[in-house]
Amino acid sequence: MALGSGCGTPSAPQPGLLKTVVTPFHEVFRGHESTSEQLSIDIFEPIDVQVHNFAGDVVLRGRHGEGGTKGGSLSITRRAIHGFGRDDEAEASLADITIRHELREVLPGRFLLTIDCTTSHEEPWFQRVDIELEVSQLGAANITTTRGHVDIRESDHGCAVETTQGTCRFISRRAIVEPMTLVTSDSPIEVRLAPGSRGHIDAETVGGSVYSRVKIGRWLLRDSRNDGDSLHASLDEGANRIVLRTSDANIYFSVTETPDTVFSLIDEL
């Protein structure tokens, strides 16, 4: 196993044009300071990921579609936005962010990457850590963060995701038959699965709507109380629960032949 470090430039891991435009604007006009580190991950076996982040985006990518023949990389970016005229304070506060990460083999041919991000700064609401990971084979993901988007692509296992004020996305071309939980607030959730996936869907939003599109698989509504903001249904009689929760936003759930190419119902942020 190998984690090779290198230097890099600040990056915005959340996909979308808007953020790549807004972040440089903040750097110039809002006292935004950031530092990044880049690591190479030369492992081709499955890697499970566990992230505990006090705030920020988490983006995970598997390369199953490329045959798993390439290595991967990890980008970790500390950010501080203290506002106009507080550049020095923002820069100094980056030292208050502590990041610990470890990659170890937990079973023969199975690895676990843990990332723990904390801060001791007296104004933590001005700070965040953005994480972007690409690996040959992405396994199970366990993510907790706040004020951040979570975007998981091409995992071959379930996930447990909890954030606030950020979009949650899970998209995979591999069948999912394990439990999944995605919880956020004030932001949409989108889950797009491949044929062969199973599960008991338990989706609820307050102040939004739940939309489903299941083109492949046996789809049964399981609760007479299903309405516009809740959905309780069975996909191919799966017993694994798929729990989706948010507020003031919509939930989108679909099973299609090409989950990675159908048009997203969530605007990129």
C-alpha positions, 0 to 999 in steps of 0.5 A: 500500500502507498500514500504518496504526498505531493504539492498541489493547488487549492481545488473545489471538489464539488462538481459544477461551474458555479462553485469554481467561479465563486471560490476565486471571487471569495479569495479576492473579496471575502478574505478567503484563505486555503491550503491543499495537500495532494496524496497518491493512492496506488491501491487497486483493491476495494477501499472503504472510506470513513470520514468525520469532518466538522464542515465541508464537501466530501466527493468520492469517486470509484473507477470501476467503469475504467476497469479498476486499472488505475491508481487514485488520489486524495485531495484535502483542502483547508479553507477559511472565509472570515470576510472582507478585511480579515485576510490575516485572521483567515490565514492564521486560522488554518493552523487550527484545523487538524487533519488525520488520515490513515490507510490500512488493510483490514482484511486480505485484499480489503482496505480502509481509509479514515479521515478525521477533520477537527478545528480548535478555532474560536469561530469554526463557522468560518472554516471548512475542509473539502475532501476529494477522493478517487480510487480504483474500487470504492467500497462502503462509505461512512460520511459525517460532515456539516455545511457541505455537499456529499457526492458518491459515484461508482461505489459497490456497497451501501453508504451512511451519510449525514450532513447539513445544508448540502446536496447528497448524491449517490450514483452507481452502475453497480447493483446495491443490495446493502443498507443506505442512509442519506440525511441532510437539511435544506438541500435535495437528495438524489439516488440513482441505482443500477438494475439488480439493486434491492431495498426497502425505500423509506424516504421523507422530506418536510417542505419538499416532494419525493419523486421516483422512477423505477424502470427495472425491477419489481416495485411495490408501494408498502404504505397507504400513507404514501403521499407527495412528501413520503415514499415507502416502497419495496424494490425487488423485495429487498430487506436492506433499508434505504433511508432518505431524509431532508427538509425544504427540498426534494428527494429523487430516487431512480433505477435505470439501465444507465444511472450514470448518464441520465440527466440529473434532476439536481442543479449543480452547486 
